[in-house]
Amino acid sequence: MTVLPTSLVGSYAQPDWLIDRSKLAGRFPPRVRAKELWRVDPEFLEQAQDDATLLAIRAQERAGLDVLTDGEMRRESYSNHFATALDGVDVDNPGTALDRSGHPNPVPRIAGEIRRTRPIERRDVEFLRANTDRTIKITVPGPFTMSQQAQNDFYPDDEAAAMAYAAAVNAEVRDLFDAGADVVQIDEPYMQARPEPARQYGLAALNAALDGVTGTTAVHICFGYAAIIHERPEGYSFLPELAGSPVDQISIETAQSGLDLGVLRDLTDKTIILGVIDLSDPSVESADTVAARVRRAFDYLPPEQVVIATDCGMKYLPREAAEGKMRAMAEAAAILRAELG
């Protein structure tokens, strides 16, 4: 792997012919299934999602990214694709939980023992691996976040539910590495949104999800999609706690918030997936702007411990903007590599 590799956090902009982007943008990310978002008939949907995934792969390759994802083309949201495929959750009779914005949202209702009875994203990895020779990454929603995006009608408390989700994630992560993933990323945005329960049991659930896993792992912590959550806090409410976690890489956002990178002092033994692309603005940053955002990290980490990335998923961006921003990342990496010799 070259120094300062470039990568998406996870999602890429889905084509308009695949998903109704106006409906997608007009609601909070779905926690239960939202089949009404798809524009393609169910009998052709898997084929269409495969075609869209190929488009996402080729767009990343053309832009010059080093670490490729599948763009999460098959997902209605980053979490519901996995969360609704588990046994023990009733998605036909959903419950209600507050979103990170404080609004009630339909969510899976935990009605029995949470169990992963089959691989859920294995085919996604196999398809991605078969269609690129670059380093590949796949994302899985984290156990703490899924426990916060569910109504618990079965377990004695939310901690028990989170640990049940952790067992399912652990089995999935092992399977994804076996299928050919180079990096598996666990998405845990609710650790930032709800830091107190994250400290009480969320970190233990994340560690359980990683128990015995061999392979490069990452965790993504963010302030929420810029298209939905417009106000950014000045800093992370939950981040230094990850220093003791077995995770190898930590994905943070810094561009839109102008984050004080002094937080990296606590994470010097981790590789940082550094979000340097502002997703609140569809205009494309210059490569020089992106390079300047990356240089800020060099006061705290050597370049060998930095991955250049977007702040969060690109799901809500216009495709033209997403393509331009990816190119800006790759060009910024080239500028910085030349400076480093």
C-alpha positions as CSV (number, residue, x, y, z in Angstrom):
1,M,0.0,0.0,0.0
2,T,1.3,3.4,-1.0
3,V,1.7,6.2,1.6
4,L,-1.4,8.3,2.1
5,P,-3.9,5.9,0.4
6,T,-7.2,7.4,-0.6
7,S,-10.6,5.9,0.2
8,L,-14.3,6.5,0.5
9,V,-15.7,6.0,4.0
10,G,-18.3,3.7,2.5
11,S,-21.1,4.9,0.3
12,Y,-21.0,6.4,-3.2
13,A,-23.9,8.3,-4.9
14,Q,-26.4,5.8,-6.2
15,P,-27.7,6.3,-9.7
16,D,-31.1,8.0,-10.2
17,W,-32.3,5.1,-12.3
18,L,-31.7,2.7,-9.4
19,I,-33.1,4.6,-6.4
20,D,-35.5,7.6,-6.0
21,R,-33.0,10.1,-4.7
22,S,-35.7,12.7,-4.0
23,K,-37.5,10.4,-1.7
24,L,-34.2,9.3,-0.2
25,A,-33.2,12.9,0.6
26,G,-36.6,13.8,2.0
27,R,-36.4,11.5,4.9
28,F,-34.2,10.3,7.7
29,P,-32.1,7.2,6.8
30,P,-34.4,4.2,7.0
31,R,-33.9,1.7,9.8
32,V,-36.5,-0.8,8.6
33,R,-36.8,-1.8,4.9
34,A,-37.8,1.0,2.5
35,K,-38.4,-1.0,-0.7
36,E,-40.4,2.0,-2.1
37,L,-37.1,3.8,-2.7
38,W,-36.0,1.4,-5.5
39,R,-37.0,2.3,-9.0
40,V,-36.4,-1.2,-10.4
41,D,-38.8,-4.1,-10.3
42,P,-37.9,-6.7,-7.6
43,E,-37.2,-9.4,-10.2
44,F,-34.5,-7.2,-11.8
45,L,-33.3,-5.4,-8.7
46,E,-30.2,-7.6,-7.9
47,Q,-29.0,-7.3,-11.5
48,A,-29.5,-3.6,-11.4
49,Q,-27.6,-3.3,-8.1
50,D,-24.8,-5.3,-9.5
51,D,-24.6,-2.9,-12.5
52,A,-24.6,0.1,-10.2
53,T,-21.9,-1.5,-8.1
54,L,-19.7,-1.9,-11.3
55,L,-20.3,1.8,-12.0
56,A,-19.2,2.7,-8.5
57,I,-16.1,0.6,-8.7
58,R,-15.1,2.0,-12.1
59,A,-15.7,5.6,-10.9
60,Q,-13.4,5.0,-7.9
61,E,-10.8,3.5,-10.2
62,R,-11.0,6.4,-12.7
63,A,-10.7,8.9,-9.9
64,G,-7.5,7.2,-8.7
65,L,-8.6,5.9,-5.3
66,D,-6.4,3.3,-3.7
67,V,-9.0,1.5,-1.4
68,L,-12.3,0.7,-3.0
69,T,-15.7,0.0,-1.5
70,D,-18.8,-1.4,-3.3
71,G,-20.4,2.1,-2.8
72,E,-23.1,0.4,-0.7
73,M,-25.2,0.4,-3.9
74,R,-27.4,-2.5,-2.6
75,R,-28.4,-0.6,0.6
76,E,-31.3,1.7,1.4
77,S,-29.2,2.9,4.3
78,Y,-25.8,2.0,5.8
79,S,-27.4,0.0,8.6
80,N,-30.8,-1.4,7.6
81,H,-29.4,-3.8,5.0
82,F,-27.7,-5.8,7.7
83,A,-29.9,-5.1,10.7
84,T,-33.1,-6.3,9.0
85,A,-31.5,-9.6,7.8
86,L,-31.0,-10.9,11.4
87,D,-33.3,-13.3,13.1
88,G,-35.1,-12.0,16.2
89,V,-36.1,-8.7,14.8
90,D,-39.7,-8.0,13.6
91,V,-39.5,-5.7,10.6
92,D,-43.1,-6.2,9.6
93,N,-44.3,-4.8,13.0
94,P,-41.7,-2.2,13.6
95,G,-41.1,-0.3,16.8
96,T,-40.1,3.3,17.4
97,A,-36.8,4.9,18.5
98,L,-35.5,8.4,18.5
99,D,-33.0,9.2,15.7
100,R,-29.8,11.1,16.6
101,S,-31.6,14.3,15.7
102,G,-34.3,13.6,18.3
103,H,-37.0,12.6,15.9
104,P,-39.0,9.3,16.2
105,N,-38.3,6.9,13.5
106,P,-39.7,3.4,12.7
107,V,-37.1,0.8,13.7
108,P,-36.7,-3.0,13.9
109,R,-38.5,-4.4,17.0
110,I,-36.4,-6.9,18.8
111,A,-38.9,-9.7,19.5
112,G,-36.6,-12.7,20.1
113,E,-33.0,-13.8,20.2
114,I,-30.9,-11.9,17.7
115,R,-29.1,-14.4,15.6
116,R,-27.2,-14.3,12.3
117,T,-28.2,-17.4,10.5
118,R,-26.5,-16.8,7.2
119,P,-23.8,-14.6,5.6
120,I,-25.4,-11.2,4.8
121,E,-22.7,-9.3,2.9
122,R,-20.4,-12.1,1.7
123,R,-21.6,-11.9,-1.9
124,D,-21.0,-8.1,-1.9
125,V,-17.4,-8.7,-1.0
126,E,-17.0,-11.5,-3.5
127,F,-18.5,-9.3,-6.3
128,L,-16.2,-6.4,-5.4
129,R,-13.1,-8.7,-5.2
130,A,-13.9,-10.2,-8.6
131,N,-14.2,-6.8,-10.3
132,T,-11.1,-4.9,-9.1
133,D,-7.5,-5.7,-8.2
134,R,-7.1,-2.9,-5.8
135,T,-7.4,-3.0,-2.0
136,I,-11.0,-3.4,-1.0
137,K,-13.1,-2.4,2.1
138,I,-16.6,-3.4,3.2
139,T,-18.7,-1.8,5.9
140,V,-20.9,-3.3,8.6
141,P,-23.2,-1.4,11.0
142,G,-21.8,-1.6,14.6
143,P,-23.5,-3.4,17.5
144,F,-24.0,-0.3,19.6
145,T,-25.5,1.7,16.8
146,M,-27.9,-1.1,15.9
147,S,-29.0,-1.4,19.5
148,Q,-29.8,2.3,19.5
149,Q,-31.7,1.9,16.2
150,A,-34.1,-0.8,17.6
151,Q,-36.9,-1.1,20.0
152,N,-35.9,-3.7,22.5
153,D,-38.9,-5.9,23.5
154,F,-36.9,-9.0,24.4
155,Y,-33.6,-8.5,26.2
156,P,-33.5,-7.3,29.8
157,D,-31.7,-4.1,28.8
158,D,-30.0,-2.4,25.9
159,E,-26.6,-3.6,26.9
160,A,-27.7,-7.2,26.5
161,A,-29.1,-6.3,23.1
162,A,-25.9,-4.7,22.1
163,M,-23.9,-7.8,23.1
164,A,-26.2,-10.0,21.0
165,Y,-25.7,-7.7,18.0
166,A,-21.9,-7.9,18.7
167,A,-22.0,-11.7,18.3
168,A,-23.8,-11.3,14.9
169,V,-21.3,-8.7,13.7
170,N,-18.3,-10.8,14.9
171,A,-19.5,-13.8,12.8
172,E,-20.1,-11.5,9.8
173,V,-16.7,-9.8,10.0
174,R,-15.0,-13.2,10.0
175,D,-16.9,-14.2,7.0
176,L,-16.1,-11.0,5.1
177,F,-12.4,-11.5,5.6
178,D,-12.8,-15.1,4.5
179,A,-14.5,-13.8,1.3
180,G,-11.6,-11.6,0.4
181,A,-12.0,-8.2,2.2
182,D,-8.8,-6.4,2.9
183,V,-10.4,-4.0,5.4
184,V,-13.7,-4.4,7.3
185,Q,-15.1,-1.2,8.8
186,I,-17.7,-1.2,11.5
187,D,-19.9,1.9,11.4
188,E,-20.6,3.3,14.9
189,P,-22.0,6.9,14.5
190,Y,-24.2,6.5,17.6
191,M,-21.1,6.3,19.8
192,Q,-20.7,10.1,19.0
193,A,-24.4,10.8,19.3
194,R,-24.8,8.9,22.7
195,P,-21.5,9.0,24.4
196,E,-22.6,7.9,27.9
197,P,-24.1,4.6,27.0
198,A,-21.3,4.1,24.5
199,R,-18.9,4.3,27.5
200,Q,-21.1,2.1,29.7
201,Y,-21.4,-0.8,27.3
202,G,-20.9,0.3,23.6
203,L,-17.2,0.0,23.7
204,A,-17.4,-3.4,25.2
205,A,-19.8,-4.4,22.4
206,L,-17.4,-3.1,19.8
207,N,-14.6,-5.1,21.3
208,A,-16.7,-8.2,21.4
209,A,-17.5,-7.7,17.7
210,L,-13.8,-7.7,17.0
211,D,-12.9,-10.6,19.4
212,G,-10.6,-13.1,17.7
213,V,-10.8,-11.3,14.3
214,T,-7.6,-11.4,12.2
215,G,-7.5,-8.8,9.4
216,T,-7.4,-5.0,9.2
217,T,-10.4,-3.5,11.0
218,A,-11.7,0.0,11.1
219,V,-14.4,1.9,13.0
220,H,-16.2,5.0,11.6
221,I,-17.4,7.7,14.1
222,C,-19.2,10.7,12.6
223,F,-21.5,13.6,13.3
224,G,-24.2,12.3,10.9
225,Y,-24.9,12.8,7.2
226,A,-24.3,16.5,6.3
227,A,-27.4,16.5,4.1
228,I,-29.5,15.7,7.2
229,I,-27.6,16.9,10.3
230,H,-26.5,20.5,9.4
231,E,-25.0,21.7,12.7
232,R,-21.6,20.3,13.6
233,P,-20.2,20.2,17.2
234,E,-16.8,21.6,17.8
235,G,-15.3,18.2,18.7
236,Y,-16.0,14.6,19.4
237,S,-17.8,13.5,22.5
238,F,-16.5,10.0,22.1
239,L,-13.2,9.3,20.5
240,P,-10.2,8.9,22.9
241,E,-12.0,5.9,24.4
242,L,-11.1,4.0,21.2
243,A,-7.4,4.1,22.0
244,G,-7.7,0.9,23.9
245,S,-9.8,-0.9,21.4
246,P,-8.3,-3.6,19.2
247,V,-9.4,-1.8,16.0
248,D,-6.6,-0.9,13.7
249,Q,-8.1,2.2,11.9
250,I,-10.4,5.0,13.1
251,S,-12.4,7.0,10.6
252,I,-13.2,10.6,11.7
253,E,-14.5,13.7,9.9
254,T,-12.7,17.0,10.0
255,A,-13.6,19.0,6.9
256,Q,-17.0,20.4,7.6
257,S,-16.5,20.8,11.3
258,G,-12.9,22.2,11.0
259,L,-12.1,19.7,13.8
260,D,-9.2,20.5,16.1
261,L,-6.9,17.7,15.3
262,G,-5.3,17.8,18.8
263,V,-7.7,14.8,19.4
264,L,-5.3,12.7,17.5
265,R,-2.8,12.9,20.4
266,D,-4.8,10.2,22.1
267,L,-4.8,7.9,19.1
268,T,-1.1,7.7,18.0
269,D,-1.1,4.0,17.8
270,K,-3.9,3.9,15.3
271,T,-4.1,4.6,11.6
272,I,-6.5,7.5,11.1
273,I,-8.9,7.5,8.1
274,L,-9.0,11.3,7.9
275,G,-12.2,12.9,6.5
276,V,-11.0,15.9,4.5
277,I,-13.9,16.2,2.0
278,D,-16.9,18.5,3.0
279,L,-20.1,16.7,2.1
280,S,-22.3,19.7,3.1
281,D,-21.4,21.5,-0.1
282,P,-21.6,19.8,-3.6
283,S,-19.0,22.2,-5.0
284,V,-15.7,20.4,-5.5
285,E,-12.7,21.4,-3.4
286,S,-9.4,22.1,-5.1
287,A,-6.6,19.5,-4.6
288,D,-4.6,22.2,-2.8
289,T,-7.5,22.7,-0.3
290,V,-7.7,19.0,0.4
291,A,-3.9,18.7,0.8
292,A,-3.9,21.6,3.3
293,R,-6.6,19.7,5.4
294,V,-4.4,16.6,5.4
295,R,-1.2,18.4,6.3
296,R,-2.9,19.5,9.6
297,A,-2.7,15.9,10.7
298,F,1.1,15.6,10.3
299,D,1.6,17.6,13.5
300,Y,0.3,14.6,15.3
301,L,0.7,11.5,13.1
302,P,3.3,10.4,10.5
303,P,1.9,10.2,7.0
304,E,2.2,6.4,7.2
305,Q,-0.7,6.4,9.7
306,V,-3.1,8.5,7.6
307,V,-5.7,7.5,5.0
308,I,-7.2,10.3,3.0
309,A,-11.0,10.0,2.9
310,T,-14.3,11.7,2.8
311,D,-15.9,13.0,6.0
312,C,-18.7,10.5,5.8
313,G,-20.6,8.6,3.1
314,M,-21.3,10.2,-0.3
315,K,-24.8,8.8,-0.6
316,Y,-26.6,12.1,-0.8
317,L,-24.2,13.9,-3.1
318,P,-24.9,14.4,-6.9
319,R,-22.8,11.9,-8.8
320,E,-20.9,14.6,-10.6
321,A,-19.9,16.2,-7.3
322,A,-18.9,12.8,-5.9
323,E,-16.7,12.1,-8.9
324,G,-15.0,15.5,-8.6
325,K,-14.4,15.2,-4.9
326,M,-12.8,11.8,-5.4
327,R,-10.5,13.2,-8.0
328,A,-9.6,16.0,-5.6
329,M,-8.6,13.5,-3.0
330,A,-6.4,11.5,-5.4
331,E,-4.7,14.7,-6.7
332,A,-4.1,15.9,-3.1
333,A,-2.5,12.6,-2.3
334,A,-0.2,13.0,-5.3
335,I,0.8,16.5,-4.2
336,L,1.6,15.3,-0.7
337,R,3.5,12.3,-1.8
338,A,5.7,14.5,-4.0
339,E,6.4,16.8,-1.1
340,L,7.3,13.8,1.1
341,G,9.7,12.5,-1.6
